[in-house]
């Protein structure tokens, strides 16, 4: 099985062509916001290096996030175009799962993290099973370093750009009973090689993308958003604040009317 895999969920762009376990060609680079101009030329170059035409492939695998909206959409749109041109199947791979796959020999849970916006990170937690599968302990999340720390309840291996950006904040909110190990540098960036390997498993299991394809945009829990907007006030306190505010406005209007009548 020959798979072309695309990873564009972050500013890092990774493209790979694999034939089963053999890596035929791969190219990684910092793309910034230029995925749209870099991706197709990279694919053409790798096909040429491996001596393949698009029609020689068995299918495509694409990372679907979470990550940067623009990068994810460029990757998906490109793979959809290739699928339309060739009639080959497409499978979709969550970015954090592909990152977790980088750590084949981990004996503790692994927590890949990516930078989100406004001081937040994307993360998920996985555990390697005895038969080599990855089980999700915590599904894909987005939130504050404190929220990340609260989800880390046992010794865990952490890595990724989100960890690099928020290490001090996460550690300061972490329970003293939890020990963290930082992964090696080479696993910090998403890799299309792992996207391809997970994609092959998806093809064998019949996980083929249909007509409706949506990026994995992780949304924050509404209660957390409201809690932070309130400055950490409880729901009861927020209701009392609203009542007090309305009462204050009515009192102010009443004083203005009395003043006008006296005039």
GIDA-V902271 format. One record per run of one state. SS is the DSSP state (2 for helix, 1 for strand, 0 for the rest). FROM is the first residue (numbers start at 1). TO is the last residue. Records with the same first field share a line. If there is no record, write none. Layout:
SS: FROM-TO + FROM-TO
//
This chain:
0: 1-1 + 8-11 + 20-21 + 31-34 + 51-53 + 57-58 + 64-68 + 87-88 + 94-94 + 102-108 + 116-119 + 129-133 + 152-155 + 160-160 + 174-179 + 183-184 + 188-191 + 205-221 + 230-234 + 263-263
1: 2-7 + 12-19 + 22-30 + 59-63 + 89-93 + 109-115 + 120-128 + 134-144 + 156-159 + 180-182
2: 35-50 + 54-56 + 69-86 + 95-101 + 145-151 + 161-173 + 185-187 + 192-204 + 222-229 + 235-262
//
